[in-house]
Amino acid sequence: MPLLKPGQPIRTTGNNLVGLWRPSFVKVDHRLFVHGGGGNVTNDLHVLNLCDMRWETIQVNKQP
């Protein structure tokens, strides 16, 4: 992956996130996990692979 310059937009693929306000972020190895967010309130969990810059949505099974 080429070096990024400040102020340049970052191009990603997959299910890009739009309209999340104040989600939680955690970086683990080469992945950036994003959970929740306001605006359109959600409990979704997304992950960005920082090697190929591809977004995925992780399906979480709700336990009773």
One Martini backbone bead per residue (centre of mass of N, CA, C, O) as a GRO file, in nm:
protein
   64
    1MET     BB    1   0.095   0.036   0.024
    2PRO     BB    2   0.082   0.352  -0.010
    3LEU     BB    3   0.146   0.642   0.099
    4LEU     BB    4  -0.005   0.884   0.288
    5LYS     BB    5  -0.151   1.198   0.258
    6PRO     BB    6  -0.240   1.470   0.388
    7GLY     BB    7  -0.587   1.525   0.296
    8GLN     BB    8  -0.639   1.258   0.166
    9PRO     BB    9  -0.833   1.045   0.040
   10ILE     BB   10  -0.964   0.724   0.116
   11ARG     BB   11  -0.971   0.427  -0.053
   12THR     BB   12  -1.248   0.203  -0.064
   13THR     BB   13  -1.410  -0.109  -0.020
   14GLY     BB   14  -1.725  -0.215  -0.008
   15ASN     BB   15  -1.907  -0.143   0.286
   16ASN     BB   16  -1.945   0.160   0.322
   17LEU     BB   17  -1.949   0.416   0.551
   18VAL     BB   18  -2.248   0.610   0.636
   19GLY     BB   19  -2.345   0.838   0.887
   20LEU     BB   20  -2.156   0.814   1.124
   21TRP     BB   21  -2.170   0.899   1.480
   22ARG     BB   22  -1.954   0.818   1.711
   23PRO     BB   23  -1.791   0.572   1.691
   24SER     BB   24  -1.617   0.280   1.758
   25PHE     BB   25  -1.259   0.211   1.781
   26VAL     BB   26  -1.042  -0.073   1.675
   27LYS     BB   27  -0.706  -0.188   1.662
   28VAL     BB   28  -0.609  -0.507   1.500
   29ASP     BB   29  -0.349  -0.510   1.352
   30HIS     BB   30  -0.493  -0.509   1.014
   31ARG     BB   31  -0.754  -0.400   1.181
   32LEU     BB   32  -1.067  -0.205   1.175
   33PHE     BB   33  -1.300  -0.152   1.420
   34VAL     BB   34  -1.662  -0.083   1.398
   35HIS     BB   35  -1.900   0.057   1.637
   36GLY     BB   36  -2.172   0.197   1.579
   37GLY     BB   37  -2.362   0.495   1.611
   38GLY     BB   38  -2.506   0.773   1.521
   39GLY     BB   39  -2.798   0.905   1.387
   40ASN     BB   40  -2.792   0.598   1.273
   41VAL     BB   41  -2.863   0.384   1.487
   42THR     BB   42  -2.622   0.123   1.580
   43ASN     BB   43  -2.489  -0.235   1.622
   44ASP     BB   44  -2.284  -0.258   1.421
   45LEU     BB   45  -2.012  -0.451   1.266
   46HIS     BB   46  -1.699  -0.339   1.142
   47VAL     BB   47  -1.431  -0.399   0.890
   48LEU     BB   48  -1.095  -0.291   0.814
   49ASN     BB   49  -0.865  -0.374   0.584
   50LEU     BB   50  -0.539  -0.236   0.575
   51CYS     BB   51  -0.424  -0.384   0.318
   52ASP     BB   52  -0.701  -0.357   0.108
   53MET     BB   53  -0.935  -0.157   0.191
   54ARG     BB   54  -1.177  -0.349   0.311
   55TRP     BB   55  -1.510  -0.377   0.375
   56GLU     BB   56  -1.696  -0.533   0.650
   57THR     BB   57  -1.966  -0.719   0.778
   58ILE     BB   58  -2.048  -0.836   1.098
   59GLN     BB   59  -2.210  -1.108   1.214
   60VAL     BB   60  -2.416  -1.112   1.505
   61ASN     BB   61  -2.513  -1.324   1.752
   62LYS     BB   62  -2.781  -1.333   1.957
   63GLN     BB   63  -2.810  -1.383   2.290
   64PRO     BB   64  -3.044  -1.482   2.541
   0.00000   0.00000   0.00000
